[in-house]
Amino acid sequence: MKYFLYTFLIIMSVQKSCSQHTDDKMTINYTAQTRGFNYEISIVEHTLTYTNSSESIVKQQRALSTDEVAQITSLIRDIDLPQIKDLVRPSTGAYTDRSAIASLQISPSKSEMYNSSQFDHGNPPTQLKALITYLQSLL
């Protein structure tokens, strides 16, 4: 009986921590900037907002479907969020203005905020590539 109780408590605590990883208050901001260029994909709860100064797109918004939100949530679960601030950029084109400087900010709940290290727009760290590629496919 004692082992059953311990097992039950462990399962419940793991399930609670996994369910807290993302919730309805999720926000994501992907930005890339350089001189004269501003690109942003922002997701707040179930709304996607897109801005691209090079294409003169000021702000476009659209609601995300439940399948799209589920896919984003799944991709976020695959990322070790506390470690994204330490990810190494795979290229250094932004040092010489060959590419825009990009960053990703993920807030899976109201109380948590994770900021990535900066990287070149179009060449994110491999741990973030799937999420960023999916976000861009939603446009």
BELLINKA-V840378 format. One record per backbone hydrogen bond with DSSP energy under -0.5 kcal/mol. NH is the residue of the N-H (numbers start at 1). CO is the residue of the C=O. If there is no record, write none. Layout:
nh & co
NH & CO
NH & CO
This chain:
nh & co
5 & 1
6 & 2
7 & 3
8 & 4
9 & 5
10 & 6
11 & 7
12 & 8
13 & 9
14 & 10
15 & 11
16 & 12
17 & 13
18 & 14
19 & 15
20 & 16
21 & 18
22 & 19
23 & 108
26 & 23
27 & 107
28 & 43
29 & 105
30 & 41
31 & 29
31 & 103
32 & 39
33 & 101
34 & 37
37 & 34
39 & 32
40 & 51
41 & 30
42 & 49
43 & 28
44 & 47
45 & 26
45 & 43
46 & 44
47 & 44
48 & 62
49 & 42
50 & 60
51 & 40
52 & 57
53 & 38
55 & 52
56 & 53
57 & 52
58 & 56
60 & 50
62 & 48
64 & 46
69 & 65
70 & 66
71 & 67
72 & 68
73 & 69
74 & 70
75 & 71
76 & 72
77 & 73
78 & 74
79 & 76
81 & 79
83 & 80
84 & 81
86 & 83
87 & 84
95 & 92
96 & 93
97 & 94
98 & 93
99 & 93
101 & 33
102 & 100
102 & 119
103 & 31
105 & 29
106 & 114
107 & 27
109 & 112
112 & 109
114 & 106
116 & 104
117 & 84
119 & 102
120 & 123
121 & 100
123 & 120
128 & 125
129 & 125
130 & 126
132 & 128
133 & 129
134 & 130
135 & 131
136 & 132
137 & 133
138 & 134
138 & 135
139 & 136
